[in-house]
């Protein structure tokens, strides 16, 4: 049943959050790895100049 639900919703998610064990061990919550986390639509959050300045 979980596979059926997963297949139904696969591709609809917009955000990928990566957790960091080292931060959790330090009792830092939420223990999100900001550099590895992101969204598919980051280009809509910032002006184009921001991405071109960063080399994206």
C-alpha distance matrix in Angstrom:
0.0 3.8 5.4 5.2 6.4 8.6 10.0 10.9 12.8 14.2 17.9 18.3 19.1 22.8 23.4 22.9 24.1 25.1 26.0 29.2 29.5 33.3 33.3 31.0 33.3 36.2 34.4 34.3 31.5 29.7 29.8 29.0 30.5 32.1 33.3 29.9 28.0 28.3 27.2 27.1 29.8 32.4 35.1 34.8 35.5 38.8 41.8 42.2 45.1 42.9 40.8 43.8 45.6 42.8 42.7 39.4
3.8 0.0 3.8 5.4 5.1 6.0 8.6 9.9 10.8 11.7 15.5 16.0 16.2 19.8 20.0 19.3 20.3 21.3 22.2 25.4 25.8 29.6 29.6 27.4 29.8 32.6 31.0 30.7 28.0 26.1 26.1 25.2 26.7 28.3 29.5 26.2 24.3 24.8 23.9 24.1 26.9 29.2 32.1 32.0 32.4 35.6 38.7 39.2 42.0 39.6 37.5 40.6 42.3 39.3 39.4 36.2
5.4 3.8 0.0 3.8 5.4 5.0 6.1 8.5 10.0 10.1 13.8 15.0 15.7 19.3 19.9 19.1 20.6 21.5 22.9 26.1 26.7 30.5 30.7 28.8 31.3 34.1 32.8 32.3 29.8 27.7 27.3 26.0 27.0 28.5 29.3 25.8 24.1 24.4 23.3 23.0 26.0 28.5 31.1 31.3 32.1 35.1 38.0 38.1 41.0 38.8 36.4 39.3 41.2 38.3 38.0 34.7
5.2 5.4 3.8 0.0 3.8 5.4 5.2 6.2 8.9 9.9 13.5 14.3 15.7 19.5 20.7 20.5 22.4 23.8 25.4 28.8 29.7 33.4 33.3 31.5 34.1 36.8 35.2 34.5 31.7 29.5 29.6 28.1 29.2 30.4 31.2 27.8 25.8 25.6 24.1 23.4 26.1 28.9 31.3 31.1 32.2 35.4 38.2 38.3 41.4 39.5 37.2 40.1 42.1 39.5 39.1 35.7
6.4 5.1 5.4 3.8 0.0 3.8 5.5 5.1 6.4 8.5 12.0 11.9 13.0 16.8 17.9 18.1 19.8 21.6 23.1 26.6 27.7 31.3 30.9 29.1 31.9 34.3 32.5 31.7 28.7 26.5 26.8 25.4 26.8 27.8 29.0 25.8 23.5 23.2 21.6 21.3 23.8 26.5 29.1 28.6 29.4 32.8 35.7 36.1 39.2 37.2 35.1 38.2 40.1 37.5 37.5 34.1
8.6 6.0 5.0 5.4 3.8 0.0 3.8 5.4 5.4 5.7 9.5 10.2 10.9 14.5 15.4 15.1 17.0 18.5 20.3 23.8 25.1 28.7 28.4 26.9 29.8 32.2 30.7 29.7 27.0 24.6 24.6 22.9 23.9 25.0 25.9 22.5 20.4 20.2 18.9 18.5 21.4 23.9 26.6 26.5 27.3 30.4 33.4 33.6 36.5 34.4 32.2 35.2 37.1 34.4 34.2 30.9
10.0 8.6 6.1 5.2 5.5 3.8 0.0 3.8 5.5 5.1 8.5 10.0 11.7 15.3 16.8 16.8 19.2 20.9 23.1 26.5 28.0 31.5 31.3 30.1 32.9 35.3 34.0 32.9 30.2 27.7 27.6 25.5 26.2 27.0 27.5 24.1 22.1 21.5 19.7 18.7 21.4 24.3 26.5 26.6 27.9 30.9 33.5 33.4 36.6 34.8 32.3 35.1 37.3 34.7 34.2 30.7
10.9 9.9 8.5 6.2 5.1 5.4 3.8 0.0 3.8 5.8 8.5 8.7 11.1 14.6 16.7 17.5 20.0 22.2 24.4 28.0 29.6 33.1 32.5 31.3 34.3 36.5 34.9 33.6 30.6 28.0 28.4 26.3 27.3 27.7 28.5 25.4 23.0 21.9 19.7 18.6 20.9 24.0 26.1 25.6 27.0 30.3 32.9 33.0 36.3 34.7 32.5 35.3 37.6 35.3 35.0 31.4
12.8 10.8 10.0 8.9 6.4 5.4 5.5 3.8 0.0 3.8 6.2 5.6 7.4 11.0 13.0 14.0 16.5 19.0 21.2 24.9 26.8 30.2 29.4 28.3 31.5 33.4 31.8 30.3 27.2 24.6 25.0 22.8 23.9 24.1 25.1 22.2 19.5 18.4 16.2 15.4 17.6 20.6 23.0 22.4 23.5 26.9 29.6 30.0 33.2 31.4 29.3 32.3 34.5 32.1 32.1 28.5
14.2 11.7 10.1 9.9 8.5 5.7 5.1 5.8 3.8 0.0 3.8 5.6 6.9 10.3 12.0 12.3 15.2 17.3 20.0 23.4 25.5 28.7 28.3 27.5 30.6 32.6 31.4 29.8 27.1 24.4 24.3 21.8 22.4 22.6 23.1 19.9 17.7 16.7 14.7 13.6 16.4 19.2 21.5 21.6 22.8 25.8 28.5 28.4 31.5 29.7 27.3 30.2 32.4 29.8 29.5 26.0
17.9 15.5 13.8 13.5 12.0 9.5 8.5 8.5 6.2 3.8 0.0 3.8 5.6 8.0 10.5 11.4 14.8 17.2 20.3 23.7 26.2 29.1 28.5 28.2 31.4 33.1 32.0 30.0 27.4 24.6 24.5 21.6 21.8 21.5 21.7 18.7 16.5 14.8 12.2 10.5 13.1 16.2 18.1 18.2 19.8 22.7 25.2 25.0 28.2 26.6 24.1 26.9 29.3 27.0 26.5 22.9
18.3 16.0 15.0 14.3 11.9 10.2 10.0 8.7 5.6 5.6 3.8 0.0 3.8 6.4 9.5 11.4 14.6 17.6 20.4 24.0 26.6 29.5 28.4 28.0 31.4 32.8 31.4 29.3 26.3 23.5 24.0 21.2 21.9 21.3 22.0 19.5 16.6 14.6 11.7 10.5 12.3 15.5 17.6 17.0 18.4 21.6 24.2 24.6 27.8 26.2 24.2 27.2 29.5 27.4 27.4 23.8
19.1 16.2 15.7 15.7 13.0 10.9 11.7 11.1 7.4 6.9 5.6 3.8 0.0 3.8 5.9 7.9 10.9 14.0 16.8 20.4 23.1 25.9 24.7 24.3 27.8 29.1 27.7 25.5 22.6 19.8 20.2 17.4 18.2 17.7 18.7 16.2 13.1 11.4 8.9 8.7 10.9 13.5 16.2 15.8 16.5 19.7 22.7 23.3 26.3 24.2 22.4 25.6 27.5 25.2 25.6 22.1
22.8 19.8 19.3 19.5 16.8 14.5 15.3 14.6 11.0 10.3 8.0 6.4 3.8 0.0 3.8 6.9 10.1 13.4 16.5 19.8 22.9 25.3 23.8 24.0 27.6 28.4 27.2 24.6 21.9 19.0 19.4 16.2 16.7 15.5 16.4 14.4 11.2 8.6 5.6 5.7 7.4 9.8 12.6 12.2 12.8 16.0 19.0 19.7 22.6 20.5 18.8 22.2 24.0 21.8 22.4 19.0
23.4 20.0 19.9 20.7 17.9 15.4 16.8 16.7 13.0 12.0 10.5 9.5 5.9 3.8 0.0 3.8 6.4 9.9 12.8 16.1 19.3 21.6 20.0 20.3 23.9 24.7 23.5 20.9 18.3 15.4 15.7 12.4 13.0 12.0 13.2 11.3 7.8 6.0 4.4 6.7 8.7 9.7 13.2 13.3 12.9 15.8 19.2 20.1 22.5 19.9 18.4 21.9 23.2 20.7 21.6 18.5
22.9 19.3 19.1 20.5 18.1 15.1 16.8 17.5 14.0 12.3 11.4 11.4 7.9 6.9 3.8 0.0 3.8 6.5 9.9 13.1 16.2 18.6 17.6 17.9 21.3 22.4 21.6 19.2 17.0 14.3 13.7 10.4 10.5 10.3 11.2 8.6 5.6 5.5 6.0 8.3 11.1 11.5 15.1 16.0 15.3 17.8 21.1 21.7 23.8 20.9 19.1 22.5 23.5 20.5 21.3 18.5
24.1 20.3 20.6 22.4 19.8 17.0 19.2 20.0 16.5 15.2 14.8 14.6 10.9 10.1 6.4 3.8 0.0 3.8 6.5 9.8 13.0 15.3 14.0 14.2 17.6 18.6 17.8 15.5 13.3 10.6 9.9 6.8 7.5 8.1 9.9 7.7 4.7 6.6 8.5 11.6 13.9 13.5 17.2 18.1 16.7 18.9 22.5 23.4 25.0 21.8 20.4 23.9 24.3 21.2 22.5 20.1
25.1 21.3 21.5 23.8 21.6 18.5 20.9 22.2 19.0 17.3 17.2 17.6 14.0 13.4 9.9 6.5 3.8 0.0 3.8 6.7 9.8 12.1 11.6 12.0 15.1 16.4 16.2 14.2 12.9 10.6 8.6 5.9 5.5 7.7 8.8 6.2 5.3 8.6 11.3 14.1 16.7 15.9 19.5 20.8 19.4 21.1 24.6 25.2 26.5 23.1 21.6 24.8 24.9 21.5 22.7 20.7
26.0 22.2 22.9 25.4 23.1 20.3 23.1 24.4 21.2 20.0 20.3 20.4 16.8 16.5 12.8 9.9 6.5 3.8 0.0 3.8 6.5 9.1 8.4 8.3 11.4 12.9 12.6 11.0 9.9 8.2 5.6 4.5 5.5 8.7 10.6 8.8 8.3 11.8 14.6 17.6 20.0 19.0 22.7 23.8 22.0 23.7 27.2 28.1 29.1 25.6 24.4 27.6 27.4 24.0 25.4 23.8
29.2 25.4 26.1 28.8 26.6 23.8 26.5 28.0 24.9 23.4 23.7 24.0 20.4 19.8 16.1 13.1 9.8 6.7 3.8 0.0 3.8 5.5 5.5 6.5 8.8 10.2 10.9 9.6 9.9 9.1 5.5 5.7 5.4 9.1 10.5 9.6 10.3 14.1 17.3 20.4 22.6 21.1 24.6 26.1 24.0 25.2 28.7 29.4 30.0 26.3 25.3 28.3 27.6 24.1 25.7 24.6
29.5 25.8 26.7 29.7 27.7 25.1 28.0 29.6 26.8 25.5 26.2 26.6 23.1 22.9 19.3 16.2 13.0 9.8 6.5 3.8 0.0 3.8 5.5 5.0 6.1 8.6 9.7 9.8 10.6 10.7 7.3 9.0 9.2 12.9 14.2 13.1 14.0 17.7 20.9 23.8 26.2 24.9 28.4 29.8 27.7 29.0 32.5 33.2 33.7 30.1 29.0 32.0 31.2 27.6 29.2 28.2
33.3 29.6 30.5 33.4 31.3 28.7 31.5 33.1 30.2 28.7 29.1 29.5 25.9 25.3 21.6 18.6 15.3 12.1 9.1 5.5 3.8 0.0 3.8 5.4 5.1 6.4 8.8 8.8 10.9 11.6 8.1 10.1 9.7 13.1 14.1 14.1 15.4 19.1 22.5 25.6 27.7 25.9 29.3 30.8 28.5 29.3 32.6 33.4 33.5 29.8 29.0 31.8 30.6 27.1 28.9 28.3
33.3 29.6 30.7 33.3 30.9 28.4 31.3 32.5 29.4 28.3 28.5 28.4 24.7 23.8 20.0 17.6 14.0 11.6 8.4 5.5 5.5 3.8 0.0 3.8 5.4 5.1 6.4 5.2 7.4 8.3 5.2 7.8 8.4 11.3 13.3 13.7 14.3 17.8 21.1 24.5 26.2 24.3 27.7 28.9 26.3 27.3 30.7 31.8 31.9 28.2 27.8 30.8 29.5 26.2 28.4 27.7
31.0 27.4 28.8 31.5 29.1 26.9 30.1 31.3 28.3 27.5 28.2 28.0 24.3 24.0 20.3 17.9 14.2 12.0 8.3 6.5 5.0 5.4 3.8 0.0 3.8 5.3 4.9 5.4 6.6 7.8 5.3 8.8 10.5 13.6 15.9 15.7 15.7 19.1 22.1 25.5 27.4 25.9 29.5 30.4 27.9 29.3 32.9 34.2 34.6 30.8 30.4 33.5 32.5 29.2 31.2 30.3
33.3 29.8 31.3 34.1 31.9 29.8 32.9 34.3 31.5 30.6 31.4 31.4 27.8 27.6 23.9 21.3 17.6 15.1 11.4 8.8 6.1 5.1 5.4 3.8 0.0 3.8 5.3 7.5 9.7 11.4 9.0 12.2 13.3 16.5 18.3 18.2 18.8 22.4 25.5 28.8 30.8 29.2 32.7 33.8 31.3 32.5 35.9 37.1 37.3 33.5 33.1 36.0 34.8 31.5 33.4 32.8
36.2 32.6 34.1 36.8 34.3 32.2 35.3 36.5 33.4 32.6 33.1 32.8 29.1 28.4 24.7 22.4 18.6 16.4 12.9 10.2 8.6 6.4 5.1 5.3 3.8 0.0 3.8 5.5 8.8 11.0 9.1 12.4 13.4 16.0 18.1 18.8 19.3 22.7 25.9 29.4 31.0 29.0 32.4 33.4 30.6 31.5 34.9 36.3 36.2 32.4 32.3 35.2 33.7 30.6 32.9 32.5
34.4 31.0 32.8 35.2 32.5 30.7 34.0 34.9 31.8 31.4 32.0 31.4 27.7 27.2 23.5 21.6 17.8 16.2 12.6 10.9 9.7 8.8 6.4 4.9 5.3 3.8 0.0 3.8 6.2 8.8 8.1 11.8 13.9 16.3 19.0 19.4 19.2 22.4 25.3 28.8 30.3 28.6 32.1 32.7 29.9 31.2 34.7 36.4 36.5 32.8 32.8 36.0 34.6 31.6 34.0 33.3
34.3 30.7 32.3 34.5 31.7 29.7 32.9 33.6 30.3 29.8 30.0 29.3 25.5 24.6 20.9 19.2 15.5 14.2 11.0 9.6 9.8 8.8 5.2 5.4 7.5 5.5 3.8 0.0 3.8 6.2 5.7 9.0 11.2 13.0 16.0 16.8 16.4 19.3 22.3 25.9 27.1 25.2 28.7 29.2 26.3 27.5 31.0 32.7 32.9 29.1 29.3 32.5 31.1 28.2 30.8 30.1
31.5 28.0 29.8 31.7 28.7 27.0 30.2 30.6 27.2 27.1 27.4 26.3 22.6 21.9 18.3 17.0 13.3 12.9 9.9 9.9 10.6 10.9 7.4 6.6 9.7 8.8 6.2 3.8 0.0 2.9 4.7 7.7 10.9 12.5 15.9 16.3 15.1 17.7 20.2 23.8 25.0 23.5 27.0 27.2 24.4 26.0 29.7 31.6 32.1 28.4 28.5 32.0 30.9 28.1 30.7 29.5
29.7 26.1 27.7 29.5 26.5 24.6 27.7 28.0 24.6 24.4 24.6 23.5 19.8 19.0 15.4 14.3 10.6 10.6 8.2 9.1 10.7 11.6 8.3 7.8 11.4 11.0 8.8 6.2 2.9 0.0 3.8 5.6 9.2 10.5 14.1 14.3 12.6 15.0 17.3 21.0 22.1 20.8 24.4 24.6 21.8 23.7 27.4 29.3 30.0 26.4 26.4 29.9 29.1 26.3 28.7 27.3
29.8 26.1 27.3 29.6 26.8 24.6 27.6 28.4 25.0 24.3 24.5 24.0 20.2 19.4 15.7 13.7 9.9 8.6 5.6 5.5 7.3 8.1 5.2 5.3 9.0 9.1 8.1 5.7 4.7 3.8 0.0 3.8 6.6 9.0 12.0 12.0 11.3 14.3 17.2 20.8 22.4 20.8 24.5 25.2 22.6 24.2 27.8 29.2 29.8 26.1 25.7 29.1 28.2 25.1 27.3 26.1
29.0 25.2 26.0 28.1 25.4 22.9 25.5 26.3 22.8 21.8 21.6 21.2 17.4 16.2 12.4 10.4 6.8 5.9 4.5 5.7 9.0 10.1 7.8 8.8 12.2 12.4 11.8 9.0 7.7 5.6 3.8 0.0 3.8 5.7 8.9 8.7 7.5 10.6 13.6 17.1 18.7 17.1 20.8 21.6 19.2 20.8 24.4 25.7 26.4 22.8 22.2 25.6 25.0 21.8 23.9 22.5
30.5 26.7 27.0 29.2 26.8 23.9 26.2 27.3 23.9 22.4 21.8 21.9 18.2 16.7 13.0 10.5 7.5 5.5 5.5 5.4 9.2 9.7 8.4 10.5 13.3 13.4 13.9 11.2 10.9 9.2 6.6 3.8 0.0 3.8 5.6 5.6 6.1 9.6 13.2 16.4 18.2 16.2 19.6 21.1 18.9 19.9 23.3 24.1 24.7 21.0 20.1 23.2 22.5 19.2 21.0 19.8
32.1 28.3 28.5 30.4 27.8 25.0 27.0 27.7 24.1 22.6 21.5 21.3 17.7 15.5 12.0 10.3 8.1 7.7 8.7 9.1 12.9 13.1 11.3 13.6 16.5 16.0 16.3 13.0 12.5 10.5 9.0 5.7 3.8 0.0 3.8 5.6 5.2 7.6 11.1 14.5 15.6 13.2 16.5 18.0 15.5 16.3 19.7 20.6 21.1 17.4 16.8 20.0 19.3 16.1 18.3 17.1
33.3 29.5 29.3 31.2 29.0 25.9 27.5 28.5 25.1 23.1 21.7 22.0 18.7 16.4 13.2 11.2 9.9 8.8 10.6 10.5 14.2 14.1 13.3 15.9 18.3 18.1 19.0 16.0 15.9 14.1 12.0 8.9 5.6 3.8 0.0 3.8 5.7 7.8 11.5 14.2 15.6 12.9 15.8 18.0 16.0 16.2 19.1 19.4 19.7 16.1 15.0 17.8 17.1 13.6 15.4 14.5
29.9 26.2 25.8 27.8 25.8 22.5 24.1 25.4 22.2 19.9 18.7 19.5 16.2 14.4 11.3 8.6 7.7 6.2 8.8 9.6 13.1 14.1 13.7 15.7 18.2 18.8 19.4 16.8 16.3 14.3 12.0 8.7 5.6 5.6 3.8 0.0 3.8 6.7 10.2 12.6 14.8 13.0 16.1 18.3 16.9 17.7 20.7 20.8 21.6 18.3 16.5 19.4 19.3 15.7 16.8 15.2
28.0 24.3 24.1 25.8 23.5 20.4 22.1 23.0 19.5 17.7 16.5 16.6 13.1 11.2 7.8 5.6 4.7 5.3 8.3 10.3 14.0 15.4 14.3 15.7 18.8 19.3 19.2 16.4 15.1 12.6 11.3 7.5 6.1 5.2 5.7 3.8 0.0 3.8 7.3 10.3 12.4 11.0 14.5 16.0 14.5 16.0 19.4 19.9 21.2 17.9 16.4 19.7 19.9 16.7 18.0 15.9
28.3 24.8 24.4 25.6 23.2 20.2 21.5 21.9 18.4 16.7 14.8 14.6 11.4 8.6 6.0 5.5 6.6 8.6 11.8 14.1 17.7 19.1 17.8 19.1 22.4 22.7 22.4 19.3 17.7 15.0 14.3 10.6 9.6 7.6 7.8 6.7 3.8 0.0 3.8 6.9 8.6 7.3 10.9 12.4 11.2 13.0 16.3 16.9 18.6 15.5 13.9 17.4 18.2 15.3 16.5 13.9
27.2 23.9 23.3 24.1 21.6 18.9 19.7 19.7 16.2 14.7 12.2 11.7 8.9 5.6 4.4 6.0 8.5 11.3 14.6 17.3 20.9 22.5 21.1 22.1 25.5 25.9 25.3 22.3 20.2 17.3 17.2 13.6 13.2 11.1 11.5 10.2 7.3 3.8 0.0 3.8 5.4 5.6 9.1 10.0 9.7 12.1 15.3 15.9 18.3 15.8 14.0 17.6 18.9 16.5 17.4 14.3
27.1 24.1 23.0 23.4 21.3 18.5 18.7 18.6 15.4 13.6 10.5 10.5 8.7 5.7 6.7 8.3 11.6 14.1 17.6 20.4 23.8 25.6 24.5 25.5 28.8 29.4 28.8 25.9 23.8 21.0 20.8 17.1 16.4 14.5 14.2 12.6 10.3 6.9 3.8 0.0 3.8 5.9 8.2 9.3 10.4 12.7 15.3 15.1 18.0 16.1 13.9 17.0 19.1 16.9 17.0 13.5
29.8 26.9 26.0 26.1 23.8 21.4 21.4 20.9 17.6 16.4 13.1 12.3 10.9 7.4 8.7 11.1 13.9 16.7 20.0 22.6 26.2 27.7 26.2 27.4 30.8 31.0 30.3 27.1 25.0 22.1 22.4 18.7 18.2 15.6 15.6 14.8 12.4 8.6 5.4 3.8 0.0 3.8 5.4 5.6 7.2 9.7 12.1 12.4 15.6 14.0 12.3 15.4 17.6 16.1 16.6 13.1
32.4 29.2 28.5 28.9 26.5 23.9 24.3 24.0 20.6 19.2 16.2 15.5 13.5 9.8 9.7 11.5 13.5 15.9 19.0 21.1 24.9 25.9 24.3 25.9 29.2 29.0 28.6 25.2 23.5 20.8 20.8 17.1 16.2 13.2 12.9 13.0 11.0 7.3 5.6 5.9 3.8 0.0 3.8 5.3 5.3 6.9 9.8 10.3 12.9 10.7 9.3 12.8 14.5 12.8 13.9 10.8
35.1 32.1 31.1 31.3 29.1 26.6 26.5 26.1 23.0 21.5 18.1 17.6 16.2 12.6 13.2 15.1 17.2 19.5 22.7 24.6 28.4 29.3 27.7 29.5 32.7 32.4 32.1 28.7 27.0 24.4 24.5 20.8 19.6 16.5 15.8 16.1 14.5 10.9 9.1 8.2 5.4 3.8 0.0 3.8 5.5 5.7 7.3 7.1 10.2 9.1 7.4 10.5 12.8 12.0 12.7 9.5
34.8 32.0 31.3 31.1 28.6 26.5 26.6 25.6 22.4 21.6 18.2 17.0 15.8 12.2 13.3 16.0 18.1 20.8 23.8 26.1 29.8 30.8 28.9 30.4 33.8 33.4 32.7 29.2 27.2 24.6 25.2 21.6 21.1 18.0 18.0 18.3 16.0 12.4 10.0 9.3 5.6 5.3 3.8 0.0 3.8 5.7 7.4 8.6 11.9 11.1 10.5 13.5 15.6 15.2 16.2 13.3
35.5 32.4 32.1 32.2 29.4 27.3 27.9 27.0 23.5 22.8 19.8 18.4 16.5 12.8 12.9 15.3 16.7 19.4 22.0 24.0 27.7 28.5 26.3 27.9 31.3 30.6 29.9 26.3 24.4 21.8 22.6 19.2 18.9 15.5 16.0 16.9 14.5 11.2 9.7 10.4 7.2 5.3 5.5 3.8 0.0 3.8 7.0 9.4 11.7 10.0 10.3 13.7 14.9 14.4 16.2 13.8
38.8 35.6 35.1 35.4 32.8 30.4 30.9 30.3 26.9 25.8 22.7 21.6 19.7 16.0 15.8 17.8 18.9 21.1 23.7 25.2 29.0 29.3 27.3 29.3 32.5 31.5 31.2 27.5 26.0 23.7 24.2 20.8 19.9 16.3 16.2 17.7 16.0 13.0 12.1 12.7 9.7 6.9 5.7 5.7 3.8 0.0 3.8 6.5 8.1 6.4 7.5 10.6 11.5 11.6 13.7 11.9
41.8 38.7 38.0 38.2 35.7 33.4 33.5 32.9 29.6 28.5 25.2 24.2 22.7 19.0 19.2 21.1 22.5 24.6 27.2 28.7 32.5 32.6 30.7 32.9 35.9 34.9 34.7 31.0 29.7 27.4 27.8 24.4 23.3 19.7 19.1 20.7 19.4 16.3 15.3 15.3 12.1 9.8 7.3 7.4 7.0 3.8 0.0 3.8 5.4 5.6 7.3 9.2 10.4 11.7 13.3 12.0
42.2 39.2 38.1 38.3 36.1 33.6 33.4 33.0 30.0 28.4 25.0 24.6 23.3 19.7 20.1 21.7 23.4 25.2 28.1 29.4 33.2 33.4 31.8 34.2 37.1 36.3 36.4 32.7 31.6 29.3 29.2 25.7 24.1 20.6 19.4 20.8 19.9 16.9 15.9 15.1 12.4 10.3 7.1 8.6 9.4 6.5 3.8 0.0 3.8 5.4 5.4 6.3 8.6 10.1 10.8 9.4
45.1 42.0 41.0 41.4 39.2 36.5 36.6 36.3 33.2 31.5 28.2 27.8 26.3 22.6 22.5 23.8 25.0 26.5 29.1 30.0 33.7 33.5 31.9 34.6 37.3 36.2 36.5 32.9 32.1 30.0 29.8 26.4 24.7 21.1 19.7 21.6 21.2 18.6 18.3 18.0 15.6 12.9 10.2 11.9 11.7 8.1 5.4 3.8 0.0 3.8 5.5 5.1 6.0 8.6 9.9 9.9
42.9 39.6 38.8 39.5 37.2 34.4 34.8 34.7 31.4 29.7 26.6 26.2 24.2 20.5 19.9 20.9 21.8 23.1 25.6 26.3 30.1 29.8 28.2 30.8 33.5 32.4 32.8 29.1 28.4 26.4 26.1 22.8 21.0 17.4 16.1 18.3 17.9 15.5 15.8 16.1 14.0 10.7 9.1 11.1 10.0 6.4 5.6 5.4 3.8 0.0 3.8 5.6 5.3 6.4 8.9 8.7
40.8 37.5 36.4 37.2 35.1 32.2 32.3 32.5 29.3 27.3 24.1 24.2 22.4 18.8 18.4 19.1 20.4 21.6 24.4 25.3 29.0 29.0 27.8 30.4 33.1 32.3 32.8 29.3 28.5 26.4 25.7 22.2 20.1 16.8 15.0 16.5 16.4 13.9 14.0 13.9 12.3 9.3 7.4 10.5 10.3 7.5 7.3 5.4 5.5 3.8 0.0 3.8 5.4 5.1 6.2 5.1
43.8 40.6 39.3 40.1 38.2 35.2 35.1 35.3 32.3 30.2 26.9 27.2 25.6 22.2 21.9 22.5 23.9 24.8 27.6 28.3 32.0 31.8 30.8 33.5 36.0 35.2 36.0 32.5 32.0 29.9 29.1 25.6 23.2 20.0 17.8 19.4 19.7 17.4 17.6 17.0 15.4 12.8 10.5 13.5 13.7 10.6 9.2 6.3 5.1 5.6 3.8 0.0 3.8 5.4 5.0 5.5
45.6 42.3 41.2 42.1 40.1 37.1 37.3 37.6 34.5 32.4 29.3 29.5 27.5 24.0 23.2 23.5 24.3 24.9 27.4 27.6 31.2 30.6 29.5 32.5 34.8 33.7 34.6 31.1 30.9 29.1 28.2 25.0 22.5 19.3 17.1 19.3 19.9 18.2 18.9 19.1 17.6 14.5 12.8 15.6 14.9 11.5 10.4 8.6 6.0 5.3 5.4 3.8 0.0 3.8 5.5 7.6
42.8 39.3 38.3 39.5 37.5 34.4 34.7 35.3 32.1 29.8 27.0 27.4 25.2 21.8 20.7 20.5 21.2 21.5 24.0 24.1 27.6 27.1 26.2 29.2 31.5 30.6 31.6 28.2 28.1 26.3 25.1 21.8 19.2 16.1 13.6 15.7 16.7 15.3 16.5 16.9 16.1 12.8 12.0 15.2 14.4 11.6 11.7 10.1 8.6 6.4 5.1 5.4 3.8 0.0 3.8 5.7
42.7 39.4 38.0 39.1 37.5 34.2 34.2 35.0 32.1 29.5 26.5 27.4 25.6 22.4 21.6 21.3 22.5 22.7 25.4 25.7 29.2 28.9 28.4 31.2 33.4 32.9 34.0 30.8 30.7 28.7 27.3 23.9 21.0 18.3 15.4 16.8 18.0 16.5 17.4 17.0 16.6 13.9 12.7 16.2 16.2 13.7 13.3 10.8 9.9 8.9 6.2 5.0 5.5 3.8 0.0 3.8
39.4 36.2 34.7 35.7 34.1 30.9 30.7 31.4 28.5 26.0 22.9 23.8 22.1 19.0 18.5 18.5 20.1 20.7 23.8 24.6 28.2 28.3 27.7 30.3 32.8 32.5 33.3 30.1 29.5 27.3 26.1 22.5 19.8 17.1 14.5 15.2 15.9 13.9 14.3 13.5 13.1 10.8 9.5 13.3 13.8 11.9 12.0 9.4 9.9 8.7 5.1 5.5 7.6 5.7 3.8 0.0
